[in-house]
Amino acid sequence: MIATVGLTVSGPVLGQGLPSAEGASVYFVNLEDGATVSGPVKVVFGLSGMGVAPAGTEKENTGHHHLLINRPPLGEGEDGTDELLYGLPADDNHMHFGAGQTEVSLDLAPGTHTLQLVLGDMNHVPHLKPIMSEVITITVE
């Protein structure tokens, strides 16, 4: 007799990139959830417990920033699983900072916007334990 076992996983799959450092985090230095700001919007990226290295650089405990704009949290939504397994796309909702940048000035339309920071490995793939901020909502006047 052969027994088959089914496994259902709920929630996002862990990333497939390089391992992350225990306790590492990314965060917004100058923005808070619920903030009202004027354009252009300056976004400063914070990183603790790991270092920043340009895309393509293979170095332990490093990565580069990605900014998710107006989309579901990392790993969720229509393309969420692909983000975790194959890397973050480069489009209007996924900004790459592969040169090691730690801030950006955004021209966002007036209104409400969501932002999330994600650290990607040398190939733009979230780390094995993804390093990501909470999603924040800002209002641009």
A tleap script that builds the chain and sets N, CA, C and O, in Angstrom:
source leaprc.protein.ff14SB
mol = sequence {
  NMET ILE ALA THR VAL GLY LEU THR VAL SER
  GLY PRO VAL LEU GLY GLN GLY LEU PRO SER
  ALA GLU GLY ALA SER VAL TYR PHE VAL ASN
  LEU GLU ASP GLY ALA THR VAL SER GLY PRO
  VAL LYS VAL VAL PHE GLY LEU SER GLY MET
  GLY VAL ALA PRO ALA GLY THR GLU LYS GLU
  ASN THR GLY HIE HIE HIE LEU LEU ILE ASN
  ARG PRO PRO LEU GLY GLU GLY GLU ASP GLY
  THR ASP GLU LEU LEU TYR GLY LEU PRO ALA
  ASP ASP ASN HIE MET HIE PHE GLY ALA GLY
  GLN THR GLU VAL SER LEU ASP LEU ALA PRO
  GLY THR HIE THR LEU GLN LEU VAL LEU GLY
  ASP MET ASN HIE VAL PRO HIE LEU LYS PRO
  ILE MET SER GLU VAL ILE THR ILE THR VAL
  CGLU
}
set mol.1.N position { 0.842 -1.184 0.000 }
set mol.1.CA position { 0.000 0.000 0.000 }
set mol.1.C position { 0.884 1.243 0.000 }
set mol.1.O position { 1.836 1.331 0.775 }
set mol.2.N position { 0.578 2.179 -0.846 }
set mol.2.CA position { 1.336 3.428 -0.946 }
set mol.2.C position { 0.471 4.548 -0.392 }
set mol.2.O position { -0.686 4.718 -0.778 }
set mol.3.N position { 1.060 5.307 0.521 }
set mol.3.CA position { 0.338 6.446 1.104 }
set mol.3.C position { 0.840 7.722 0.459 }
set mol.3.O position { 2.042 7.895 0.254 }
set mol.4.N position { -0.066 8.597 0.146 }
set mol.4.CA position { 0.319 9.907 -0.391 }
set mol.4.C position { -0.072 10.963 0.626 }
set mol.4.O position { -1.137 10.897 1.240 }
set mol.5.N position { 0.789 11.912 0.785 }
set mol.5.CA position { 0.523 12.987 1.725 }
set mol.5.C position { 0.513 14.290 0.950 }
set mol.5.O position { 1.452 14.577 0.207 }
set mol.6.N position { -0.527 15.074 1.111 }
set mol.6.CA position { -0.598 16.395 0.478 }
set mol.6.C position { -0.153 17.451 1.463 }
set mol.6.O position { -0.408 17.342 2.662 }
set mol.7.N position { 0.502 18.457 0.965 }
set mol.7.CA position { 0.967 19.548 1.812 }
set mol.7.C position { 0.458 20.852 1.233 }
set mol.7.O position { 0.699 21.167 0.068 }
set mol.8.N position { -0.240 21.594 2.048 }
set mol.8.CA position { -0.725 22.905 1.631 }
set mol.8.C position { 0.058 23.952 2.392 }
set mol.8.O position { 0.148 23.902 3.619 }
set mol.9.N position { 0.621 24.893 1.671 }
set mol.9.CA position { 1.387 25.967 2.291 }
set mol.9.C position { 0.601 27.250 2.131 }
set mol.9.O position { 0.221 27.625 1.022 }
set mol.10.N position { 0.360 27.921 3.244 }
set mol.10.CA position { -0.315 29.214 3.141 }
set mol.10.C position { 0.698 30.298 3.473 }
set mol.10.O position { 1.629 30.077 4.248 }
set mol.11.N position { 0.514 31.448 2.891 }
set mol.11.CA position { 1.457 32.535 3.090 }
set mol.11.C position { 2.576 32.460 2.068 }
set mol.11.O position { 2.641 31.510 1.289 }
set mol.12.N position { 3.461 33.455 2.062 }
set mol.12.CA position { 4.512 33.489 1.057 }
set mol.12.C position { 5.546 32.397 1.271 }
set mol.12.O position { 5.864 32.026 2.401 }
set mol.13.N position { 6.059 31.893 0.160 }
set mol.13.CA position { 7.155 30.939 0.170 }
set mol.13.C position { 8.408 31.720 0.533 }
set mol.13.O position { 8.531 32.891 0.175 }
set mol.14.N position { 9.345 31.084 1.242 }
set mol.14.CA position { 10.593 31.784 1.554 }
set mol.14.C position { 11.367 32.064 0.288 }
set mol.14.O position { 11.242 31.326 -0.689 }
set mol.15.N position { 12.158 33.110 0.284 }
set mol.15.CA position { 12.962 33.457 -0.872 }
set mol.15.C position { 13.962 32.362 -1.211 }
set mol.15.O position { 14.230 31.482 -0.392 }
set mol.16.N position { 14.502 32.415 -2.396 }
set mol.16.CA position { 15.449 31.415 -2.866 }
set mol.16.C position { 16.841 31.992 -3.061 }
set mol.16.O position { 17.722 31.317 -3.593 }
set mol.17.N position { 17.047 33.221 -2.639 }
set mol.17.CA position { 18.338 33.860 -2.825 }
set mol.17.C position { 19.357 33.390 -1.801 }
set mol.17.O position { 19.162 32.378 -1.128 }
set mol.18.N position { 20.435 34.131 -1.694 }
set mol.18.CA position { 21.482 33.819 -0.733 }
set mol.18.C position { 20.944 33.967 0.690 }
set mol.18.O position { 19.983 34.705 0.905 }
set mol.19.N position { 21.541 33.283 1.660 }
set mol.19.CA position { 21.069 33.419 3.049 }
set mol.19.C position { 21.226 34.847 3.552 }
set mol.19.O position { 22.137 35.567 3.143 }
set mol.20.N position { 20.332 35.241 4.440 }
set mol.20.CA position { 20.428 36.564 5.064 }
set mol.20.C position { 21.027 36.410 6.458 }
set mol.20.O position { 21.022 35.322 7.035 }
set mol.21.N position { 21.543 37.516 6.989 }
set mol.21.CA position { 22.099 37.526 8.343 }
set mol.21.C position { 20.957 37.528 9.355 }
set mol.21.O position { 19.944 38.198 9.156 }
set mol.22.N position { 21.123 36.792 10.415 }
set mol.22.CA position { 20.122 36.743 11.483 }
set mol.22.C position { 19.900 38.145 12.043 }
set mol.22.O position { 20.856 38.842 12.385 }
set mol.23.N position { 18.639 38.553 12.134 }
set mol.23.CA position { 18.301 39.851 12.709 }
set mol.23.C position { 18.430 41.036 11.774 }
set mol.23.O position { 18.205 42.170 12.196 }
set mol.24.N position { 18.786 40.811 10.512 }
set mol.24.CA position { 18.920 41.920 9.559 }
set mol.24.C position { 17.551 42.546 9.284 }
set mol.24.O position { 16.524 41.871 9.344 }
set mol.25.N position { 17.555 43.843 8.982 }
set mol.25.CA position { 16.295 44.518 8.668 }
set mol.25.C position { 16.528 45.690 7.726 }
set mol.25.O position { 17.608 46.282 7.702 }
set mol.26.N position { 15.494 46.017 6.950 }
set mol.26.CA position { 15.477 47.232 6.141 }
set mol.26.C position { 14.317 48.086 6.637 }
set mol.26.O position { 13.324 47.571 7.150 }
set mol.27.N position { 14.461 49.391 6.476 }
set mol.27.CA position { 13.446 50.294 6.995 }
set mol.27.C position { 13.555 51.636 6.282 }
set mol.27.O position { 14.563 51.937 5.642 }
set mol.28.N position { 12.500 52.433 6.406 }
set mol.28.CA position { 12.481 53.783 5.861 }
set mol.28.C position { 13.051 54.721 6.925 }
set mol.28.O position { 12.556 54.765 8.051 }
set mol.29.N position { 14.088 55.465 6.566 }
set mol.29.CA position { 14.733 56.363 7.515 }
set mol.29.C position { 13.875 57.603 7.750 }
set mol.29.O position { 13.762 58.069 8.884 }
set mol.30.N position { 13.278 58.137 6.704 }
set mol.30.CA position { 12.636 59.444 6.791 }
set mol.30.C position { 11.128 59.435 6.564 }
set mol.30.O position { 10.516 60.502 6.516 }
set mol.31.N position { 10.520 58.280 6.425 }
set mol.31.CA position { 9.071 58.207 6.209 }
set mol.31.C position { 8.435 57.268 7.227 }
set mol.31.O position { 9.041 56.282 7.646 }
set mol.32.N position { 7.208 57.588 7.615 }
set mol.32.CA position { 6.444 56.741 8.521 }
set mol.32.C position { 5.128 56.384 7.865 }
set mol.32.O position { 4.642 57.094 6.985 }
set mol.33.N position { 4.560 55.280 8.301 }
set mol.33.CA position { 3.244 54.889 7.827 }
set mol.33.C position { 2.250 56.002 8.162 }
set mol.33.O position { 2.209 56.486 9.293 }
set mol.34.N position { 1.450 56.402 7.173 }
set mol.34.CA position { 0.447 57.440 7.374 }
set mol.34.C position { 0.944 58.857 7.138 }
set mol.34.O position { 0.170 59.803 7.290 }
set mol.35.N position { 2.206 59.036 6.772 }
set mol.35.CA position { 2.775 60.374 6.564 }
set mol.35.C position { 2.127 61.069 5.368 }
set mol.35.O position { 1.756 60.431 4.382 }
set mol.36.N position { 2.001 62.376 5.479 }
set mol.36.CA position { 1.587 63.222 4.361 }
set mol.36.C position { 2.817 64.023 3.951 }
set mol.36.O position { 3.439 64.696 4.773 }
set mol.37.N position { 3.157 63.939 2.668 }
set mol.37.CA position { 4.392 64.556 2.170 }
set mol.37.C position { 4.111 65.359 0.911 }
set mol.37.O position { 3.070 65.201 0.274 }
set mol.38.N position { 5.053 66.220 0.564 }
set mol.38.CA position { 4.991 66.978 -0.688 }
set mol.38.C position { 5.938 66.334 -1.680 }
set mol.38.O position { 6.940 65.727 -1.300 }
set mol.39.N position { 5.608 66.473 -2.968 }
set mol.39.CA position { 6.474 65.941 -4.010 }
set mol.39.C position { 7.540 66.942 -4.384 }
set mol.39.O position { 7.339 68.137 -4.169 }
set mol.40.N position { 8.669 66.518 -4.933 }
set mol.40.CA position { 9.051 65.118 -5.072 }
set mol.40.C position { 9.309 64.489 -3.697 }
set mol.40.O position { 9.708 65.169 -2.752 }
set mol.41.N position { 9.073 63.180 -3.610 }
set mol.41.CA position { 9.186 62.460 -2.344 }
set mol.41.C position { 10.584 61.858 -2.228 }
set mol.41.O position { 10.981 61.005 -3.022 }
set mol.42.N position { 11.317 62.322 -1.223 }
set mol.42.CA position { 12.636 61.745 -0.963 }
set mol.42.C position { 12.441 60.522 -0.071 }
set mol.42.O position { 11.781 60.594 0.966 }
set mol.43.N position { 13.026 59.396 -0.492 }
set mol.43.CA position { 12.937 58.156 0.267 }
set mol.43.C position { 14.361 57.724 0.604 }
set mol.43.O position { 15.177 57.494 -0.288 }
set mol.44.N position { 14.650 57.617 1.899 }
set mol.44.CA position { 15.976 57.199 2.361 }
set mol.44.C position { 15.842 55.788 2.923 }
set mol.44.O position { 14.997 55.521 3.777 }
set mol.45.N position { 16.696 54.888 2.425 }
set mol.45.CA position { 16.641 53.478 2.811 }
set mol.45.C position { 17.587 53.214 3.972 }
set mol.45.O position { 18.735 53.656 3.956 }
set mol.46.N position { 17.106 52.496 4.974 }
set mol.46.CA position { 17.948 52.085 6.091 }
set mol.46.C position { 18.175 50.584 6.050 }
set mol.46.O position { 17.305 49.834 5.608 }
set mol.47.N position { 19.335 50.144 6.507 }
set mol.47.CA position { 19.671 48.723 6.539 }
set mol.47.C position { 20.476 48.453 7.798 }
set mol.47.O position { 21.423 49.175 8.108 }
set mol.48.N position { 20.094 47.409 8.517 }
set mol.48.CA position { 20.797 47.032 9.732 }
set mol.48.C position { 21.129 45.545 9.670 }
set mol.48.O position { 20.300 44.738 9.251 }
set mol.49.N position { 22.340 45.184 10.088 }
set mol.49.CA position { 22.724 43.785 10.172 }
set mol.49.C position { 23.288 43.175 8.906 }
set mol.49.O position { 23.711 42.019 8.917 }
set mol.50.N position { 23.304 43.926 7.811 }
set mol.50.CA position { 23.890 43.483 6.549 }
set mol.50.C position { 24.469 44.713 5.860 }
set mol.50.O position { 24.261 45.839 6.312 }
set mol.51.N position { 25.193 44.498 4.770 }
set mol.51.CA position { 25.787 45.595 4.032 }
set mol.51.C position { 25.191 45.724 2.646 }
set mol.51.O position { 24.531 44.811 2.150 }
set mol.52.N position { 25.433 46.873 2.026 }
set mol.52.CA position { 24.972 47.127 0.661 }
set mol.52.C position { 26.118 46.833 -0.302 }
set mol.52.O position { 27.252 47.264 -0.089 }
set mol.53.N position { 25.807 46.097 -1.360 }
set mol.53.CA position { 26.768 45.820 -2.428 }
set mol.53.C position { 26.025 45.892 -3.757 }
set mol.53.O position { 24.859 45.504 -3.824 }
set mol.54.N position { 26.666 46.375 -4.809 }
set mol.54.CA position { 25.992 46.464 -6.108 }
set mol.54.C position { 25.520 45.102 -6.613 }
set mol.54.O position { 26.073 44.066 -6.246 }
set mol.55.N position { 24.492 45.119 -7.457 }
set mol.55.CA position { 24.012 43.892 -8.090 }
set mol.55.C position { 25.185 43.208 -8.787 }
set mol.55.O position { 26.070 43.870 -9.331 }
set mol.56.N position { 25.180 41.889 -8.762 }
set mol.56.CA position { 26.248 41.131 -9.398 }
set mol.56.C position { 27.439 40.874 -8.495 }
set mol.56.O position { 28.344 40.123 -8.862 }
set mol.57.N position { 27.452 41.493 -7.306 }
set mol.57.CA position { 28.555 41.304 -6.361 }
set mol.57.C position { 28.207 40.154 -5.422 }
set mol.57.O position { 27.234 40.228 -4.673 }
set mol.58.N position { 29.000 39.101 -5.467 }
set mol.58.CA position { 28.762 37.956 -4.595 }
set mol.58.C position { 29.610 38.122 -3.339 }
set mol.58.O position { 30.813 37.856 -3.339 }
set mol.59.N position { 28.957 38.565 -2.275 }
set mol.59.CA position { 29.628 38.777 -0.998 }
set mol.59.C position { 28.646 38.453 0.110 }
set mol.59.O position { 27.523 38.957 0.114 }
set mol.60.N position { 29.054 37.627 1.039 }
set mol.60.CA position { 28.192 37.183 2.124 }
set mol.60.C position { 27.611 38.369 2.891 }
set mol.60.O position { 28.281 39.377 3.113 }
set mol.61.N position { 26.348 38.220 3.288 }
set mol.61.CA position { 25.638 39.208 4.107 }
set mol.61.C position { 25.549 40.590 3.469 }
set mol.61.O position { 25.628 41.611 4.152 }
set mol.62.N position { 25.384 40.605 2.142 }
set mol.62.CA position { 25.158 41.874 1.445 }
set mol.62.C position { 23.976 41.721 0.480 }
set mol.62.O position { 23.512 40.616 0.200 }
set mol.63.N position { 23.521 42.843 -0.003 }
set mol.63.CA position { 22.470 42.881 -1.011 }
set mol.63.C position { 22.300 44.311 -1.477 }
set mol.63.O position { 23.065 45.197 -1.096 }
set mol.64.N position { 21.296 44.528 -2.298 }
set mol.64.CA position { 20.990 45.888 -2.746 }
set mol.64.C position { 19.493 46.110 -2.631 }
set mol.64.O position { 18.702 45.167 -2.609 }
set mol.65.N position { 19.127 47.383 -2.558 }
set mol.65.CA position { 17.739 47.756 -2.279 }
set mol.65.C position { 16.831 47.663 -3.503 }
set mol.65.O position { 17.257 47.850 -4.643 }
set mol.66.N position { 15.568 47.368 -3.219 }
set mol.66.CA position { 14.473 47.422 -4.184 }
set mol.66.C position { 13.318 48.121 -3.477 }
set mol.66.O position { 13.102 47.928 -2.281 }
set mol.67.N position { 12.590 48.924 -4.216 }
set mol.67.CA position { 11.442 49.631 -3.662 }
set mol.67.C position { 10.199 49.180 -4.414 }
set mol.67.O position { 10.099 49.341 -5.630 }
set mol.68.N position { 9.259 48.616 -3.674 }
set mol.68.CA position { 7.984 48.197 -4.256 }
set mol.68.C position { 6.991 49.327 -4.042 }
set mol.68.O position { 6.809 49.804 -2.921 }
set mol.69.N position { 6.350 49.753 -5.128 }
set mol.69.CA position { 5.439 50.896 -5.092 }
set mol.69.C position { 4.060 50.454 -5.565 }
set mol.69.O position { 3.917 49.875 -6.642 }
set mol.70.N position { 3.047 50.735 -4.746 }
set mol.70.CA position { 1.637 50.500 -5.111 }
set mol.70.C position { 1.387 49.071 -5.582 }
set mol.70.O position { 0.826 48.843 -6.654 }
set mol.71.N position { 1.813 48.118 -4.764 }
set mol.71.CA position { 1.569 46.705 -5.080 }
set mol.71.C position { 1.431 45.933 -3.776 }
set mol.71.O position { 1.768 46.448 -2.710 }
set mol.72.N position { 0.941 44.714 -3.853 }
set mol.72.CA position { 0.813 43.923 -2.619 }
set mol.72.C position { 2.179 43.689 -1.982 }
set mol.72.O position { 3.204 43.836 -2.648 }
set mol.73.N position { 2.204 43.327 -0.701 }
set mol.73.CA position { 3.475 43.036 -0.040 }
set mol.73.C position { 4.257 41.944 -0.773 }
set mol.73.O position { 3.675 41.113 -1.470 }
set mol.74.N position { 5.581 41.956 -0.608 }
set mol.74.CA position { 6.450 40.959 -1.226 }
set mol.74.C position { 5.894 39.560 -1.001 }
set mol.74.O position { 5.539 39.188 0.117 }
set mol.75.N position { 5.826 38.792 -2.084 }
set mol.75.CA position { 5.366 37.409 -2.003 }
set mol.75.C position { 3.871 37.242 -2.106 }
set mol.75.O position { 3.377 36.115 -2.132 }
set mol.76.N position { 3.140 38.337 -2.164 }
set mol.76.CA position { 1.684 38.277 -2.252 }
set mol.76.C position { 1.230 38.848 -3.589 }
set mol.76.O position { 2.004 39.506 -4.284 }
set mol.77.N position { -0.012 38.598 -3.941 }
set mol.77.CA position { -0.551 39.089 -5.198 }
set mol.77.C position { -0.247 38.152 -6.343 }
set mol.77.O position { 0.342 37.087 -6.157 }
set mol.78.N position { -0.651 38.558 -7.521 }
set mol.78.CA position { -0.558 37.736 -8.729 }
set mol.78.C position { 0.852 37.220 -9.022 }
set mol.78.O position { 1.014 36.060 -9.402 }
set mol.79.N position { 1.871 38.062 -8.852 }
set mol.79.CA position { 3.248 37.675 -9.176 }
set mol.79.C position { 4.092 37.389 -7.930 }
set mol.79.O position { 5.313 37.271 -8.027 }
set mol.80.N position { 3.458 37.279 -6.774 }
set mol.80.CA position { 4.184 37.157 -5.517 }
set mol.80.C position { 5.127 35.977 -5.430 }
set mol.80.O position { 6.271 36.138 -5.004 }
set mol.81.N position { 4.684 34.804 -5.821 }
set mol.81.CA position { 5.548 33.627 -5.741 }
set mol.81.C position { 6.739 33.768 -6.669 }
set mol.81.O position { 7.853 33.396 -6.300 }
set mol.82.N position { 6.526 34.298 -7.869 }
set mol.82.CA position { 7.632 34.498 -8.814 }
set mol.82.C position { 8.673 35.468 -8.264 }
set mol.82.O position { 9.869 35.280 -8.490 }
set mol.83.N position { 8.233 36.510 -7.541 }
set mol.83.CA position { 9.170 37.461 -6.942 }
set mol.83.C position { 10.134 36.742 -6.002 }
set mol.83.O position { 11.338 37.001 -6.005 }
set mol.84.N position { 9.589 35.846 -5.208 }
set mol.84.CA position { 10.403 35.148 -4.212 }
set mol.84.C position { 11.309 34.093 -4.819 }
set mol.84.O position { 12.428 33.882 -4.351 }
set mol.85.N position { 10.831 33.437 -5.851 }
set mol.85.CA position { 11.592 32.330 -6.430 }
set mol.85.C position { 12.580 32.766 -7.503 }
set mol.85.O position { 13.687 32.232 -7.583 }
set mol.86.N position { 12.189 33.732 -8.326 }
set mol.86.CA position { 12.994 34.062 -9.508 }
set mol.86.C position { 13.560 35.469 -9.508 }
set mol.86.O position { 14.343 35.817 -10.393 }
set mol.87.N position { 13.187 36.272 -8.551 }
set mol.87.CA position { 13.723 37.626 -8.488 }
set mol.87.C position { 12.675 38.680 -8.776 }
set mol.87.O position { 11.586 38.397 -9.277 }
set mol.88.N position { 13.039 39.891 -8.444 }
set mol.88.CA position { 12.118 41.008 -8.606 }
set mol.88.C position { 12.196 41.564 -10.016 }
set mol.88.O position { 13.286 41.826 -10.524 }
set mol.89.N position { 11.045 41.746 -10.649 }
set mol.89.CA position { 11.069 42.340 -11.992 }
set mol.89.C position { 11.454 43.815 -11.900 }
set mol.89.O position { 11.440 44.402 -10.818 }
set mol.90.N position { 11.790 44.393 -13.017 }
set mol.90.CA position { 12.051 45.833 -13.097 }
set mol.90.C position { 10.900 46.444 -13.886 }
set mol.90.O position { 10.828 46.311 -15.107 }
set mol.91.N position { 10.000 47.115 -13.168 }
set mol.91.CA position { 8.857 47.745 -13.810 }
set mol.91.C position { 8.420 48.936 -12.962 }
set mol.91.O position { 9.118 49.323 -12.025 }
set mol.92.N position { 7.268 49.517 -13.289 }
set mol.92.CA position { 6.799 50.704 -12.578 }
set mol.92.C position { 6.542 50.444 -11.099 }
set mol.92.O position { 6.539 51.386 -10.306 }
set mol.93.N position { 6.325 49.193 -10.709 }
set mol.93.CA position { 6.019 48.862 -9.322 }
set mol.93.C position { 7.202 48.264 -8.558 }
set mol.93.O position { 7.103 48.023 -7.355 }
set mol.94.N position { 8.318 48.025 -9.248 }
set mol.94.CA position { 9.510 47.431 -8.633 }
set mol.94.C position { 10.737 48.225 -9.095 }
set mol.94.O position { 11.213 48.036 -10.214 }
set mol.95.N position { 11.243 49.102 -8.242 }
set mol.95.CA position { 12.430 49.888 -8.593 }
set mol.95.C position { 13.675 49.189 -8.058 }
set mol.95.O position { 13.711 48.764 -6.903 }
set mol.96.N position { 14.695 49.074 -8.908 }
set mol.96.CA position { 15.959 48.437 -8.545 }
set mol.96.C position { 17.018 49.506 -8.265 }
set mol.96.O position { 17.084 50.524 -8.953 }
set mol.97.N position { 17.830 49.262 -7.260 }
set mol.97.CA position { 18.924 50.159 -6.921 }
set mol.97.C position { 20.221 49.350 -6.912 }
set mol.97.O position { 20.934 49.273 -5.911 }
set mol.98.N position { 20.494 48.749 -8.078 }
set mol.98.CA position { 21.589 47.814 -8.247 }
set mol.98.C position { 22.971 48.416 -8.186 }
set mol.98.O position { 23.953 47.675 -8.133 }
set mol.99.N position { 23.088 49.732 -8.190 }
set mol.99.CA position { 24.404 50.357 -8.057 }
set mol.99.C position { 24.762 50.577 -6.587 }
set mol.99.O position { 25.824 51.114 -6.269 }
set mol.100.N position { 23.860 50.155 -5.696 }
set mol.100.CA position { 24.103 50.319 -4.266 }
set mol.100.C position { 23.531 51.603 -3.691 }
set mol.100.O position { 23.917 52.003 -2.593 }
set mol.101.N position { 22.624 52.257 -4.401 }
set mol.101.CA position { 22.034 53.503 -3.928 }
set mol.101.C position { 21.254 53.258 -2.625 }
set mol.101.O position { 20.721 52.174 -2.387 }
set mol.102.N position { 21.213 54.307 -1.799 }
set mol.102.CA position { 20.509 54.205 -0.522 }
set mol.102.C position { 19.431 55.278 -0.358 }
set mol.102.O position { 18.920 55.485 0.743 }
set mol.103.N position { 19.089 55.954 -1.447 }
set mol.103.CA position { 17.983 56.907 -1.423 }
set mol.103.C position { 17.545 57.204 -2.842 }
set mol.103.O position { 18.260 56.932 -3.805 }
set mol.104.N position { 16.336 57.777 -2.949 }
set mol.104.CA position { 15.786 58.133 -4.253 }
set mol.104.C position { 14.807 59.290 -4.061 }
set mol.104.O position { 14.229 59.455 -2.987 }
set mol.105.N position { 14.631 60.079 -5.103 }
set mol.105.CA position { 13.615 61.119 -5.139 }
set mol.105.C position { 12.563 60.671 -6.152 }
set mol.105.O position { 12.876 60.442 -7.320 }
set mol.106.N position { 11.319 60.549 -5.699 }
set mol.106.CA position { 10.233 60.033 -6.543 }
set mol.106.C position { 9.256 61.129 -6.923 }
set mol.106.O position { 8.891 61.966 -6.098 }
set mol.107.N position { 8.841 61.117 -8.171 }
set mol.107.CA position { 7.768 61.997 -8.630 }
set mol.107.C position { 6.479 61.200 -8.614 }
set mol.107.O position { 6.066 60.654 -9.638 }
set mol.108.N position { 5.839 61.133 -7.450 }
set mol.108.CA position { 4.580 60.401 -7.313 }
set mol.108.C position { 3.418 61.363 -7.490 }
set mol.108.O position { 3.467 62.501 -7.022 }
set mol.109.N position { 2.393 60.912 -8.154 }
set mol.109.CA position { 1.185 61.718 -8.348 }
set mol.109.C position { 0.537 62.000 -6.994 }
set mol.109.O position { 0.663 61.200 -6.067 }
set mol.110.N position { -0.149 63.124 -6.877 }
set mol.110.CA position { -0.875 63.380 -5.638 }
set mol.110.C position { -1.833 62.226 -5.346 }
set mol.110.O position { -2.444 61.660 -6.253 }
set mol.111.N position { -1.948 61.895 -4.072 }
set mol.111.CA position { -2.829 60.801 -3.661 }
set mol.111.C position { -2.114 59.846 -2.723 }
set mol.111.O position { -1.036 60.145 -2.210 }
set mol.112.N position { -2.729 58.697 -2.508 }
set mol.112.CA position { -2.225 57.697 -1.581 }
set mol.112.C position { -1.377 56.662 -2.317 }
set mol.112.O position { -1.737 56.203 -3.401 }
set mol.113.N position { -0.249 56.305 -1.712 }
set mol.113.CA position { 0.672 55.334 -2.307 }
set mol.113.C position { 1.192 54.391 -1.224 }
set mol.113.O position { 1.336 54.783 -0.066 }
set mol.114.N position { 1.473 53.143 -1.609 }
set mol.114.CA position { 2.114 52.208 -0.693 }
set mol.114.C position { 3.564 51.999 -1.122 }
set mol.114.O position { 3.887 52.013 -2.310 }
set mol.115.N position { 4.431 51.803 -0.120 }
set mol.115.CA position { 5.858 51.591 -0.349 }
set mol.115.C position { 6.337 50.430 0.523 }
set mol.115.O position { 5.886 50.272 1.658 }
set mol.116.N position { 7.246 49.626 -0.010 }
set mol.116.CA position { 7.896 48.569 0.758 }
set mol.116.C position { 9.328 48.424 0.273 }
set mol.116.O position { 9.577 48.414 -0.933 }
set mol.117.N position { 10.269 48.311 1.195 }
set mol.117.CA position { 11.667 48.065 0.865 }
set mol.117.C position { 11.959 46.574 0.933 }
set mol.117.O position { 11.483 45.882 1.832 }
set mol.118.N position { 12.742 46.085 -0.016 }
set mol.118.CA position { 13.152 44.684 -0.052 }
set mol.118.C position { 14.629 44.650 -0.414 }
set mol.118.O position { 15.061 45.323 -1.350 }
set mol.119.N position { 15.403 43.866 0.330 }
set mol.119.CA position { 16.810 43.674 -0.008 }
set mol.119.C position { 16.904 42.465 -0.929 }
set mol.119.O position { 16.342 41.409 -0.634 }
set mol.120.N position { 17.609 42.618 -2.038 }
set mol.120.CA position { 17.798 41.515 -2.978 }
set mol.120.C position { 19.253 41.105 -3.015 }
set mol.120.O position { 20.142 41.907 -2.729 }
set mol.121.N position { 19.493 39.850 -3.369 }
set mol.121.CA position { 20.875 39.376 -3.469 }
set mol.121.C position { 21.496 39.840 -4.782 }
set mol.121.O position { 20.927 40.684 -5.475 }
set mol.122.N position { 22.637 39.303 -5.119 }
set mol.122.CA position { 23.371 39.733 -6.314 }
set mol.122.C position { 22.564 39.586 -7.599 }
set mol.122.O position { 22.858 40.243 -8.598 }
set mol.123.N position { 21.539 38.718 -7.576 }
set mol.123.CA position { 20.707 38.468 -8.762 }
set mol.123.C position { 19.294 39.026 -8.633 }
set mol.123.O position { 18.403 38.612 -9.375 }
set mol.124.N position { 19.072 39.956 -7.708 }
set mol.124.CA position { 17.764 40.598 -7.491 }
set mol.124.C position { 16.741 39.649 -6.866 }
set mol.124.O position { 15.541 39.918 -6.917 }
set mol.125.N position { 17.196 38.554 -6.281 }
set mol.125.CA position { 16.305 37.588 -5.636 }
set mol.125.C position { 16.290 37.887 -4.133 }
set mol.125.O position { 17.350 38.065 -3.534 }
set mol.126.N position { 15.099 37.945 -3.514 }
set mol.126.CA position { 15.062 38.125 -2.058 }
set mol.126.C position { 15.856 37.009 -1.368 }
set mol.126.O position { 15.868 35.867 -1.828 }
set mol.127.N position { 16.507 37.351 -0.277 }
set mol.127.CA position { 17.327 36.388 0.455 }
set mol.127.C position { 16.492 35.207 0.950 }
set mol.127.O position { 15.263 35.270 0.999 }
set mol.128.N position { 17.190 34.130 1.314 }
set mol.128.CA position { 16.524 32.911 1.756 }
set mol.128.C position { 15.544 33.196 2.887 }
set mol.128.O position { 14.453 32.626 2.905 }
set mol.129.N position { 15.898 34.048 3.812 }
set mol.129.CA position { 14.928 34.626 4.745 }
set mol.129.C position { 14.798 36.072 4.292 }
set mol.129.O position { 15.676 36.886 4.578 }
set mol.130.N position { 13.707 36.409 3.584 }
set mol.130.CA position { 13.605 37.752 2.991 }
set mol.130.C position { 13.790 38.878 4.010 }
set mol.130.O position { 13.264 38.829 5.121 }
set mol.131.N position { 14.544 39.881 3.603 }
set mol.131.CA position { 14.749 41.091 4.400 }
set mol.131.C position { 13.871 42.159 3.765 }
set mol.131.O position { 14.181 42.672 2.690 }
set mol.132.N position { 12.774 42.491 4.437 }
set mol.132.CA position { 11.805 43.424 3.867 }
set mol.132.C position { 11.196 44.263 4.982 }
set mol.132.O position { 11.075 43.825 6.126 }
set mol.133.N position { 10.818 45.481 4.612 }
set mol.133.CA position { 10.151 46.361 5.561 }
set mol.133.C position { 8.664 46.038 5.585 }
set mol.133.O position { 8.159 45.285 4.753 }
set mol.134.N position { 7.985 46.617 6.543 }
set mol.134.CA position { 6.536 46.618 6.513 }
set mol.134.C position { 6.108 47.506 5.342 }
set mol.134.O position { 6.859 48.386 4.921 }
set mol.135.N position { 4.933 47.281 4.832 }
set mol.135.CA position { 4.371 48.168 3.807 }
set mol.135.C position { 3.876 49.424 4.535 }
set mol.135.O position { 3.155 49.341 5.529 }
set mol.136.N position { 4.283 50.589 4.012 }
set mol.136.CA position { 3.762 51.838 4.577 }
set mol.136.C position { 2.893 52.524 3.531 }
set mol.136.O position { 3.055 52.321 2.328 }
set mol.137.N position { 1.974 53.337 4.022 }
set mol.137.CA position { 1.112 54.129 3.141 }
set mol.137.C position { 1.426 55.593 3.390 }
set mol.137.O position { 1.453 56.058 4.530 }
set mol.138.N position { 1.662 56.314 2.292 }
set mol.138.CA position { 1.897 57.755 2.396 }
set mol.138.C position { 0.891 58.474 1.504 }
set mol.138.O position { 0.348 57.901 0.560 }
set mol.139.N position { 0.660 59.733 1.825 }
set mol.139.CA position { -0.202 60.567 0.994 }
set mol.139.C position { 0.639 61.716 0.463 }
set mol.139.O position { 1.280 62.441 1.223 }
set mol.140.N position { 0.625 61.868 -0.860 }
set mol.140.CA position { 1.367 62.957 -1.509 }
set mol.140.C position { 0.388 64.083 -1.791 }
set mol.140.O position { -0.661 63.868 -2.399 }
set mol.141.N position { 0.737 65.288 -1.344 }
set mol.141.CA position { -0.132 66.460 -1.583 }
set mol.141.C position { 0.212 67.119 -2.902 }
set mol.141.O position { -0.407 68.116 -3.274 }
savepdb mol mol.pdb
quit
